[in-house]
Amino acid sequence: MDKMEEYVATIGMFDGVHRGHQFVLRQVIETARERGLKSMAITFDHSLRREQLLTTLDEKLALISRTGIEHTEVLQFTDALKQMTAREFMKQVLGEQLGVKVLLTGYDNRFGHNREEGFDDYVRYGQELGIEVLQLPAEGNVSSSLVRSLLNEGRVDEATQALGHPYQLTGHVEHGEHIGTQLGFPTANLVADERQQLVPAAGAYAVQVMLDGDTRLYAGMMNIGKRPTFEGHRTTLEVHVLHLDKDLYGQRVTVSFIQRLRDEQRFDSAEALKGQLQRDAQQVENLFKKKQD
């Protein structure tokens, strides 16, 4: 029987994989290198979530991998897992199933049934089970809750700073009402792949757009809202890709939020809205031109 790989690991939801998460994962990588072990991030599927998501599971795994972590283990939040005490979890899952030899955690990071135990308990259990438990140093005040708050207020540039990367939504394009086409700004009506994922506050945004199978990044502008000028009642996500004459219906599209342009607003006429869209497009052009200079 092959010898099980041995790991330095940490546990968390890692929703958004923000700067705080990245710091933790770098500590895991560094400790693994020092100990001659492999590095691992242990996370959970989305059945555990009670709040809106910042990343789909695939996006989260890709972002974790980008940090240099060698292995990510996704645990299914089953009834059996829910009922485990912290000691049972450390013994059966961390030690016997995953080969964890060193666990990096913080005083406020809790796991196990009812999450009644804390860091000192984990250290004691680890000594019994042959798992070294180390405390992670605090790093800043970035949290997934902070990122959600920023996005709910439309402050996408500040969310980018907290995340260390632009916030993204991925989805497929469905047919809309073609109002944008009539105004000279055809839009792709985006339906997010992950229905639990947070949609930023209503308004107009400068975005970068990536199409499936296309490595180019396109400049675009996105409107989130109910289209009050046309008496809309349902929130829609509509993206106009600058200088792209192509039907995107049925395509999978990823939108990265770069900057908020303005609030959602009601215009007196379609012509007034068209004039604002022209100004929005020019603002997006200037923004991306400045980024390239």
NORFEN-V389776 format. One record per helix or strand of 3 or more residues. SS is the DSSP state (helix for helix, strand for strand). FROM is the first residue (numbers start at 1). TO is the last residue. If there is no record, write none. Layout:
ss from to
SS FROM TO
SS FROM TO
//
This chain:
ss from to
strand 7 11
helix 19 35
strand 38 44
helix 46 48
helix 57 66
strand 71 75
helix 79 83
helix 86 97
strand 100 105
helix 113 115
helix 119 129
strand 132 135
helix 144 152
helix 156 163
strand 168 174
helix 179 182
strand 188 192
strand 203 211
strand 218 225
helix 228 230
strand 236 241
strand 252 262
helix 270 292
//
